[in-house]
Amino acid sequence: MDTPAPIIYHYIDLLIEPDPGPDDGGSIVEISGVKLDHRFGGMVSLKYFGIHDESAK
């Protein structure tokens, strides 16, 4: 499992919502001109970005 919990992204309708900015590889993702947003609350686990503690094995 890459993440401690599923990341659920929400579609941003740029016709009625403000543009959240460029794809940042985390909370804002743009695919073929479609922007998706996920609001990470509080601290973000590095596991969401594929970083794992190898010493824990």
Secondary structure as GFF3:
##gff-version 3
##sequence-region A 1 57
A	DSSP	beta_strand	10	11	.	.	.	ID=ss1
A	DSSP	beta_strand	28	31	.	.	.	ID=ss2
A	DSSP	beta_strand	34	37	.	.	.	ID=ss3
A	DSSP	three_ten_helix	46	49	.	.	.	ID=ss4
A	DSSP	three_ten_helix	54	56	.	.	.	ID=ss5
###
